[in-house]
Every structure is written in structure tokens, then in C-alpha cells.
Amino acid sequence: MNDKVAETLAINTGNMIASLNVQVAKLQVANKNQTEAIDELKAENDKLKIENAALRKKVKANESSANNSNNKQDNK
């Protein structure tokens, strides 16, 4: 009877370890996918920051130009 209990415990332990290994592998894949998605979002964010900075510079230049035109008209 003890041999049967030991064998059952060994089988159950092996099955639990195998199940945990599968879960770990799934989590590793999910983590890799999330990391890749985060990297893509960071790259897109960096690109948008650059575009935003360029647009701000353009708006600032347009505002400066408009102010200069207004000042010239005011001085006339």
C-alpha cells in the first residue's frame, strides 16, 4: 500500500511540475509579446514627440511672424 501511495504522489508531483512548466512558458510568451508591444509604443511615442516638437516650432515661428506683421502695421 505504501508503494502505491508513493507512486501516486510521484505521478501527481510530476503532473503538477509539468503543468507549472506549461504555465510558466505561456507567461513567458505573453511577457515577450507585451514587451514587444511596449517597445513599439515607445518608438511610436518618440516619433510623435519629435513631430510635436516640430509642430510647436512651426507654430512659434508663425506666431512670431504674425506678431512682427502686427507690429509693422501698428508702427505705420
Disulfide bonds with the S-S distance in Angstrom:
none
